Amino acid sequence: MLKQILLITDGCSNVGIQPAAAAAEAYAAGIMVNVIGIIDEGTIGQYGQAEIEDIARMGGGMSRIVNARELSYTIQMMTRKTVMDTIHLAVNRELKHILQQESEQEGANNYSLSDLPPAKRGEVVQVMDQMSEEMDLRVALLIDASASMKPKLAAVEEAIRDLMLSLKARRGTSELAVFHFPGSHEEEPAVMDLDWAADMDRVKKLFSRMQMRGTTPTGPALLHVVDYYQYNSRNKPEDSEVNPPIAYKETGTGGVWSDYIV
């Protein structure tokens, strides 16, 4: 099962552990952390952008900075790309192992995936596409509920509904949980709004009673979700067998990912 946290924020953390350090703990536990910085007409700020990039880098994920209109598309594309690239990594490792064995038997020192004939490459692509649809997936959305995010919550809720529709179309099991931060007091860094759900009917007005607050404890909130993954989730036997996913280096402010197409 592929596990990821998708953090949606518009600013900088100001309480508790550094969020990049918390993201590193998540990645060490086999949970990828992706980050979306959401803005209106202004800018997220140099410090905020650097923090977002650091969180994604330490969490083995990717980051994007978008406006509210692009949020729904970005969440779906980021989720699809995470699944595909994780599968790419697993398949590439296996192919490299096979090709290395063959090259050693033939006395060759070099081997490359490009050595596969076109027909074989096509077969591999088909298998990877099938795996991307069938892999079990859990996505924990972590929403910044600081006061400045209030005008953007409608776009966030719409994006969650669109993501659920996208996940429902997959053949594999797809589950979504939603958290927001901060909580109502210092000892509650984040609040769960939706437990693991595979049913669209459970996605209602998630934020109608949300209390917008001034502090932004991003790091503690990330650790709260990690703890939930590890100790409160309905764990499956295969969860412990999943290796940490591929780490990304890319960030950006617009467009699509050039390496998404196989």
SEROZA-452206 format. One record per residue: x, y, z of N, C-alpha, C in turn; residue in three letters. Coordinates in pm, whole numbers, padded with zeros to 5 digits, always signed. Atoms other than C-alpha are relative to their C-alpha. Example, Ala and Ser with C-alpha at 12.3 -4.5 7.8 and 13.67 -1.06 7.14 Angstrom:
+00089-00119+00000+01230-00450+00780+00090+00120+00000ala;-00082-00119-00006+01367-00106+00714-00077+00109+00073ser;
This chain:
+00084-00120+00000+00000+00000+00000+00088+00125+00000met;-00071-00127+00008+00123+00348-00093-00066+00099+00095leu;+00053-00093-00099+00085+00601+00188+00062+00138-00021lys;-00053-00135+00014+00114+00977+00156-00080+00099+00082gln;+00063-00117-00061+00039+01299+00339+00007+00112-00104ile;+00003-00115+00090-00069+01591+00122-00033+00124+00082leu;+00014-00122-00080-00016+01920+00304-00039+00116-00090leu;+00045-00118+00073-00208+02225+00180+00009+00119+00094ile;-00025-00113-00090-00094+02558+00327+00019+00127-00082thr;-00025-00126+00070-00054+02926+00244+00101+00086+00073asp;-00092-00084-00074+00208+03038+00488+00108-00078+00071gly;-00115+00055-00070+00488+02969+00730-00041-00052+00137cys;+00025+00053-00134+00486+02757+01044+00061+00094+00104ser;-00052-00087-00105+00539+02939+01371-00010-00062+00139asn;+00012+00067-00129+00487+02680+01646+00060-00140-00011val;-00043+00138-00011+00672+02363+01747+00115-00040-00089gly;-00109+00059+00075+00913+02133+01567+00004+00052-00143ile;-00013-00042+00139+01049+02237+01228-00075-00099-00090gln;+00079+00093+00082+00811+02094+00967+00084-00090-00089pro;-00087+00086+00082+01098+01965+00751+00047-00121+00079ala;-00041+00112-00085+01217+01754+01045-00114-00098+00020ala;+00116+00087-00014+00865+01622+01095-00025-00079-00128ala;+00017+00068+00129+00843+01539+00723+00102-00112-00015ala;-00102+00104+00006+01169+01345+00751-00040-00121+00083ala;+00048+00111-00081+01017+01137+01031-00109-00078-00072glu;+00105+00066+00077+00716+01066+00811+00060-00089-00108ala;-00062+00076+00109+00936+00955+00522+00072-00124+00053tyr;-00067+00114-00061+01139+00731+00752-00099-00110+00038ala;+00105+00096-00034+00809+00565+00849-00071-00054-00125ala;+00059+00051+00124+00729+00494+00481-00117+00082-00050gly;+00110-00088+00041+00492+00789+00434+00057+00118-00078ile;-00047-00112+00080+00559+01034+00151-00076+00127+00037met;+00063-00129-00030+00488+01403+00216+00010+00090-00123val;+00009-00096+00109+00375+01621-00076-00060+00130+00055asn;+00044-00130-00052+00307+01994-00030-00051+00088-00113val;+00053-00099+00092+00088+02244-00212-00012+00133+00074ile;+00015-00134-00052+00127+02614-00139-00107+00070-00081gly;+00114-00060+00068-00199+02793-00223-00001+00151+00025ile;-00003-00145-00009-00209+03167-00297-00121+00058-00073ile;+00104-00070+00076-00462+03422-00421+00069+00079-00111asp;-00065-00084+00101-00325+03715-00618+00140+00041+00042glu;-00129-00045-00050-00023+03779-00400+00107-00106-00014gly;-00109+00096+00001+00280+03573-00317+00006-00071+00134thr;-00010+00075-00124+00349+03310-00059+00120+00043+00083ile;-00117-00050-00070+00674+03483+00034+00120-00093-00016gly;-00122+00077+00021+01034+03374-00004+00021-00104+00109gln;-00019+00094-00111+01050+03215+00341-00102-00114-00008tyr;+00103+00101+00010+00721+03035+00294+00028-00099-00111gly;-00031+00089+00111+00827+02897-00043+00116-00092+00035gln;-00115+00083-00039+01161+02777+00097-00043-00108+00098ala;+00046+00100-00097+00981+02604+00385-00077-00111-00070glu;+00079+00099+00074+00740+02431+00146+00092-00096-00075ile;-00094+00083+00075+01027+02306-00068+00077-00093+00094glu;-00074+00083-00096+01217+02182+00239-00086-00114+00054asp;+00090+00104-00050+00914+01993+00371-00011-00113-00102ile;+00016+00102+00104+00865+01815+00038+00130-00078-00020ala;-00128+00068+00021+01236+01739-00002+00028-00099+00111arg;-00027+00089-00113+01273+01592+00347-00105-00110+00012met;+00107+00099-00004+00942+01409+00310-00002-00092-00120gly;-00008+00087+00116+01051+01239-00013-00103+00028-00107gly;+00108-00031+00093+00778+01417-00207+00030+00114-00093gly;-00012-00111+00093+00716+01708-00440-00080+00118+00052met;+00073-00120-00042+00592+02064-00397-00043+00080-00121ser;+00050-00092+00102+00386+02304-00604-00059+00121+00069arg;+00064-00121-00048+00270+02662-00553-00100+00044-00106ile;+00106-00023+00097-00064+02735-00719-00100+00102+00055val;+00111-00079-00048-00363+02967-00703-00120-00092+00025asn;+00114+00083-00040-00701+02847-00579-00065-00070-00118ala;+00064+00058+00118-00830+02781-00932+00071-00127-00047arg;-00078+00115+00046-00552+02530-00996+00007-00113+00103glu;-00021+00093-00110-00585+02344-00667-00052-00140-00030leu;+00059+00132+00024-00819+02062-00770+00083-00081-00098ser;-00082+00070+00100-00616+01974-01080+00134-00043+00059tyr;-00133+00028-00054-00288+01993-00890-00002-00117+00097thr;+00011+00111-00095-00402+01759-00611-00012-00132-00074ile;+00019+00126+00074-00518+01496-00859+00126-00040-00075gln;-00120+00031+00077-00208+01521-01077+00113-00044+00092met;-00106+00036-00093+00024+01508-00776-00021-00142+00053met;+00029+00135-00049-00151+01196-00645+00029-00104-00106thr;-00027+00095+00108-00136+01022-00983+00149-00017-00021arg;-00144+00007+00026+00229+01110-01029+00074-00074+00112lys;-00061+00073-00111+00318+00982-00683-00013-00150-00020thr;+00024+00142+00023+00162+00646-00763+00087-00051-00115val;-00073+00046+00117+00320+00622-01108+00150-00005+00025met;-00145-00002-00020+00669+00721-00997+00045-00105+00101asp;-00033+00108-00093+00662+00477-00706+00006-00133-00074thr;+00001+00123+00081+00573+00199-00950+00120-00002-00093ile;-00116-00008+00089+00840+00319-01194+00126-00044+00074his;-00120+00033-00077+01101+00291-00920+00008-00150+00025leu;-00001+00143-00029+00999-00063-00825+00030-00081-00127ala;-00022+00073+00125+00988-00180-01189+00143+00019-00050val;-00137-00027+00046+01318-00012-01276+00103-00079+00080asn;-00092+00079-00083+01491-00179-00982+00003-00145-00045arg;+00007+00140+00040+01368-00520-01094+00063-00020-00138glu;-00058+00011+00134+01463-00458-01458+00151+00013+00005leu;-00145-00016-00011+01808-00336-01361+00065-00126+00055lys;-00053+00125-00057+01859-00651-01153+00008-00108-00108his;+00002+00101+00107+01758-00871-01447+00106+00029-00105ile;-00096-00037+00104+01967-00678-01699+00143-00015+00049leu;-00135+00016-00055+02268-00679-01468+00041-00146-00001gln;-00031+00142+00004+02249-01056-01437+00032-00047-00141gln;-00022+00040+00138+02224-01095-01812+00133+00054-00053glu;-00124-00059+00049+02513-00857-01879+00122-00069+00059ser;-00112+00073-00061+02736-01042-01631+00019-00136-00064glu;-00011+00129+00067+02657-01373-01799+00065+00013-00137gln;-00056-00023+00134+02753-01223-02134+00138+00065+00005glu;-00132-00061-00013+03072-01070-01994+00003+00148-00026gly;+00006-00145+00025+02951-00713-02046+00005+00074+00132ala;-00011-00081-00121+03022-00438-01797-00112+00100+00014asn;+00102-00103-00002+02746-00197-01892-00137-00060-00031asn;+00136+00042+00029+02372-00241-01895-00089+00122+00014tyr;+00088-00115-00002+02083-00003-01951-00142-00044-00033ser;+00138+00029+00031+01705-00008-01954-00032+00028-00147leu;+00022-00030+00142+01725+00142-02302+00039-00116-00091ser;-00037+00117+00079+01870-00191-02416-00119-00090-00031asp;+00119+00079+00028+01522-00340-02401-00052+00031-00140leu;+00059-00025+00132+01374-00384-02750-00133+00073+00015pro;+00125-00079-00010+01073-00157-02828-00121-00081+00043pro;+00116+00081-00036+00823-00442-02800-00001-00030+00149ala;-00009+00028-00143+00948-00531-02453-00028+00124+00084lys;+00026-00124-00072+00945-00167-02344-00151+00027+00004arg;+00145-00019+00005+00581-00148-02456-00073-00088+00099gly;+00061+00091-00097+00493-00452-02248+00020+00050+00142glu;-00028-00051-00134+00661-00300-01943-00091+00119+00033val;+00086-00116-00021+00466+00025-01986-00143-00043+00030val;+00135+00049-00024+00139-00168-02003-00014-00056+00142gln;+00004+00056-00135+00221-00356-01683+00002+00111+00104val;-00008-00111-00095+00311-00031-01506-00132+00076+00007met;+00131-00066+00001-00016+00132-01614-00101-00081+00079asp;+00092+00087-00073-00208-00167-01480+00028+00007+00150gln;-00036-00007-00142-00018-00156-01152-00046+00132+00063met;+00039-00130-00053-00094+00216-01112-00148+00005+00033ser;+00143+00003-00024-00467+00143-01128-00037-00095+00113glu;+00035+00105-00096-00454-00155-00892+00069+00015+00136glu;-00070-00018-00127-00213-00039-00619-00093+00062+00104met;+00077-00058-00110-00385+00026-00284+00064+00132+00042asp;-00048-00136-00023-00357+00391-00186-00074+00062+00117leu;+00056-00082-00106-00410+00600+00124+00058+00141-00008arg;-00042-00139+00004-00398+00980+00113-00058+00071+00122val;+00044-00081-00113-00413+01190+00430+00021+00147-00036ala;-00008-00144+00028-00493+01553+00347+00014+00074+00133leu;-00024-00081-00119-00357+01798+00605-00016+00146-00040leu;+00040-00133+00046-00520+02141+00569+00039+00106+00103ile;-00032-00117-00082-00378+02465+00709-00129+00080+00023asp;+00122-00074-00032-00671+02632+00890+00031+00129+00074ala;-00030-00131-00056-00493+02951+00991-00094+00104-00062ser;+00100-00099+00039-00697+03270+00954+00009+00040-00147ala;-00017-00044+00138-00550+03361+00614-00052-00101-00102ser;+00049+00102+00092-00677+03034+00464-00153+00003-00017met;+00146+00003+00002-01045+03110+00528-00060+00027-00138lys;+00061-00023+00132-01118+03259+00182+00025-00113-00100pro;-00037+00105+00094-00963+02950+00020-00062-00135+00032lys;+00052+00129-00043-01151+02678+00206-00102-00058-00097leu;+00096+00051+00097-01425+02654-00056+00072-00074-00113ala;-00079+00066+00106-01163+02569-00319+00060-00130+00051ala;-00057+00122-00058-01004+02316-00083-00106-00109+00007val;+00106+00101-00012-01336+02141-00020-00039-00054-00137glu;+00030+00046+00136-01415+02129-00391+00108-00094-00052glu;-00112+00084+00044-01070+01984-00458-00007-00138+00064ala;+00011+00129-00068-01130+01710-00199-00107-00085-00067ile;+00107+00074+00068-01457+01611-00366+00047-00052-00135arg;-00051+00043+00131-01287+01600-00707+00100-00113+00015asp;-00098+00106-00023-01005+01390-00566-00069-00132+00032leu;+00073+00121-00033-01252+01141-00421-00061-00063-00125met;+00054+00052+00126-01418+01106-00762+00109-00067-00082leu;-00113+00057+00073-01079+01045-00919+00045-00132+00061ser;-00042+00122-00067-00984+00786-00657-00102-00111-00017leu;+00106+00100+00013-01319+00611-00690+00008-00072-00134lys;-00009+00060+00133-01247+00546-01059+00112-00103-00011ala;-00109+00098+00003-00936+00341-00973-00051-00139+00037arg;+00038+00137-00033-00955-00039-00952+00052-00040+00138arg;-00054+00031-00130-00735-00056-00643-00077+00071+00110gly;+00064-00064-00114-00856+00035-00294+00063+00138+00024thr;-00047-00137-00024-00830+00412-00238-00076+00057+00119ser;+00062-00056-00119-00894+00575+00099+00056+00138+00028glu;-00037-00138-00027-00888+00938+00203-00037+00036+00143leu;+00028-00057-00131-00860+01096+00547+00032+00149-00008ala;-00020-00145+00004-00879+01471+00614+00025+00051+00142val;-00035-00064-00127-00714+01664+00898+00015+00150-00024phe;-00035-00142+00009-00688+02037+00969+00078+00039+00125his;-00078-00050-00114-00458+02234+01195-00002+00152-00002phe;-00021+00059-00132-00429+02392+01445-00130-00050+00062pro;+00116+00044-00076-00660+02223+01696-00048+00109+00092gly;+00062-00099-00088-00857+02392+01968+00088+00043+00116ser;-00090-00037-00108-00571+02394+02219+00141-00050-00032his;-00141+00025+00030-00193+02359+02238+00032-00148-00010glu;-00028+00143+00000-00199+01986+02308-00072-00075-00113glu;+00071+00059+00114-00412+01924+01997+00048+00068-00128glu;-00057-00070+00115-00193+02019+01700-00082-00013-00127pro;+00082+00019+00119-00439+01881+01443-00128-00074+00038ala;+00131+00061-00025-00800+01762+01423-00038-00082-00123val;+00046+00082+00110-00936+01476+01212-00144+00037-00036met;+00133-00034+00048-01235+01583+01002-00067-00118-00068asp;+00054+00115+00072-01277+01259+00806+00094-00117+00017leu;-00079+00123-00014-01157+00909+00893+00015-00064-00137asp;-00024+00065+00129-01036+00676+00618-00133-00033-00067trp;+00126+00017+00071-01317+00683+00363+00025-00041-00143ala;-00002+00039+00140-01361+00500+00037-00134+00028-00065ala;+00137-00024+00046-01723+00612+00001-00020+00150-00020asp;+00023-00141+00031-01805+00942-00170-00107+00062+00089met;+00110-00055-00079-02119+00980+00041+00046+00054+00135asp;-00050-00046-00129-01904+01037+00348+00067+00138-00010arg;-00064-00130+00017-01752+01354+00200-00108+00108-00001val;+00104-00102-00014-01988+01624+00326+00066+00137+00017lys;-00054-00132-00030-01939+01982+00439+00102-00013+00112lys;-00102+00032-00099-01610+01913+00611+00037+00120+00087leu;-00057-00115-00069-01525+02268+00713-00106+00096+00054phe;+00106-00092-00040-01863+02415+00812+00016+00048+00145ser;-00016-00037-00141-01770+02415+01183+00145+00025+00038arg;-00142-00017-00028-01399+02474+01148+00028+00137+00061met;-00040-00124-00066-01252+02736+01381+00135+00045-00056gln;-00124-00052+00056-00992+02945+01197+00080+00067+00111met;-00085-00051-00109-00696+03034+01421+00127+00061-00057arg;-00114-00076+00048-00382+03242+01403+00129-00079-00011gly;-00126+00071-00001-00105+02994+01481+00005-00105-00112thr;-00020+00098+00107+00044+02751+01228+00101-00106+00044thr;-00092+00104-00048+00193+02442+01398+00017-00113-00102pro;-00009+00096+00109+00280+02265+01075+00075-00127+00040thr;-00079+00116-00040+00549+02038+01223-00075-00093+00093gly;+00078+00086-00089+00341+01909+01517-00120-00064-00070pro;+00114+00056+00072+00044+01861+01283+00043-00118-00088ala;-00052+00111+00080+00253+01645+01049+00025-00123+00087leu;-00026+00112-00090+00366+01430+01342-00130-00063+00051leu;+00130+00052-00043+00004+01397+01454-00056-00097-00105his;+00051+00087+00107-00091+01249+01115+00086-00126-00011val;-00087+00118+00001+00213+01019+01120-00041-00096+00110val;+00044+00084-00111+00104+00891+01461-00131-00069-00034asp;+00128+00060+00036-00245+00833+01325+00020-00115-00099tyr;-00033+00108+00094-00106+00631+01035+00051-00123+00074tyr;-00070+00112-00064+00101+00419+01268-00080-00069+00110gln;+00060+00056-00120-00120+00369+01572-00153-00003+00000tyr;+00145-00007-00004-00483+00453+01491-00067-00045-00128asn;+00059+00042+00126-00532+00343+01131-00040-00147+00007ser;+00032+00141+00018-00692+00018+01028+00112-00062-00083arg;-00118+00049+00070-00355-00137+00944-00029-00132-00070asn;+00008+00124+00075-00331-00408+00682+00133-00072+00011lys;-00125+00075-00015-00072-00688+00696+00108+00046-00094pro;-00102-00036+00096+00098-00565+00383+00057+00138+00022glu;-00050-00135-00023+00144-00213+00520+00145+00000+00043asp;-00135+00002-00053+00464-00311+00699+00103-00044-00104ser;-00092+00051+00101+00610-00454+00378+00034+00106-00105glu;-00022-00102+00102+00603-00130+00180+00125+00079+00031val;-00121-00079-00018+00939+00040+00133-00031+00146-00017asn;+00021-00142+00023+00967+00420+00152+00006+00030-00149pro;+00009-00025+00144+00876+00564-00190+00114+00085-00051pro;-00104-00077+00068+01094+00746-00439-00003+00144+00047ile;-00009-00141-00040+01216+01093-00340+00007+00087-00124ala;+00004-00092+00112+01148+01385-00573+00092+00119+00026tyr;-00082-00119-00013+01363+01689-00640-00066+00122-00063lys;+00058-00107+00077+01126+01897-00848-00096+00086+00080glu;+00100-00090-00052+00922+02201-00750-00040+00090-00115thr;+00038-00089+00108+00741+02463-00951-00116+00086+00039gly;+00110-00091-00025+00476+02729-00979-00108-00008-00106thr;+00103+00009+00101+00280+02629-01287+00032-00107-00099gly;-00022+00099+00104+00238+02398-01583-00020-00141+00049gly;+00012+00141-00036+00255+02019-01575+00137-00058+00017val;-00128+00067-00022+00526+01774-01480+00045-00062-00130trp;-00048+00046+00130+00737+01702-01785+00027-00148-00002ser;-00033+00141-00002+00825+01352-01668-00117-00087+00043asp;+00115+00079-00039+00469+01241-01594-00035-00103-00107tyr;+00034+00091+00109+00421+01082-01936+00106-00107-00011ile;-00092+00112+00012+00574+00735-01966+00056-00005-00141val;
